[in-house]
């Protein structure tokens, strides 16, 4: 799913929220909660285009063919 999200200022740091339901579908949540140690990788692909990937023990997931 895609959704329009607002870019917000958190004490000078730009942030965008992610949908908790989608994070749950992807197995990022632990018992429905956001793990304290979950790391996310943000990659700028082009002007105004960013990809966010959940980092796992195996590292950063590869980009799907449709995104490359």
C-alpha positions as CSV (number, residue, x, y, z in Angstrom):
1,X,0.0,0.0,0.0
2,X,1.1,3.5,-0.5
3,X,0.0,6.6,1.5
4,X,0.7,10.3,1.6
5,X,2.5,11.1,4.8
6,X,3.5,14.5,6.2
7,X,7.1,15.4,6.7
8,X,7.4,16.7,10.2
9,X,10.1,18.6,12.2
10,X,11.1,16.8,15.4
11,X,13.5,19.2,17.1
12,X,15.2,20.0,13.8
13,X,15.2,16.4,12.5
14,X,12.9,15.7,9.5
15,X,10.7,12.6,10.0
16,X,8.1,10.7,8.2
17,X,5.9,8.0,9.9
18,X,5.4,4.5,8.7
19,X,2.2,2.5,8.9
20,X,2.3,0.2,12.0
21,X,-0.1,-2.3,10.3
22,X,2.3,-2.6,7.3
23,X,5.3,-3.0,9.6
24,X,3.4,-5.8,11.3
25,X,2.7,-7.5,8.0
26,X,6.4,-7.4,7.2
27,X,7.4,-8.9,10.6
28,X,9.1,-5.8,11.8
29,X,7.0,-5.5,15.0
30,X,7.5,-7.7,18.1
31,X,4.1,-8.7,19.7
32,X,2.6,-5.7,17.9
33,X,5.1,-3.3,19.3
34,X,8.1,-1.5,17.8
35,X,11.3,-3.1,19.0
36,X,13.7,-0.6,20.7
37,X,16.6,-2.0,18.8
38,X,15.0,-2.0,15.3
39,X,17.3,-0.2,12.8
40,X,16.0,1.1,9.5
41,X,18.1,2.0,6.5
42,X,17.1,5.1,4.5
43,X,18.5,5.4,1.0
44,X,18.1,8.4,-1.4
45,X,17.6,7.0,-4.9
46,X,16.9,10.3,-6.8
47,X,15.6,13.8,-6.2
48,X,12.7,13.3,-3.8
49,X,12.8,9.5,-4.0
50,X,13.8,7.5,-0.8
51,X,13.6,3.9,0.1
52,X,13.3,2.7,3.7
53,X,14.3,-0.9,4.6
54,X,14.3,-2.8,7.9
55,X,17.7,-4.0,8.8
56,X,17.9,-7.6,10.0
57,X,20.6,-9.9,11.3
58,X,21.2,-10.7,7.6
59,X,21.8,-7.1,6.8
60,X,20.0,-4.7,4.5
61,X,17.5,-6.4,2.2
62,X,18.2,-6.1,-1.6
63,X,16.0,-3.8,-3.6
64,X,13.4,-5.5,-5.6
65,X,13.9,-5.6,-9.4
66,X,11.0,-3.2,-9.9
67,X,12.8,-0.5,-7.9
68,X,16.3,-0.9,-9.4
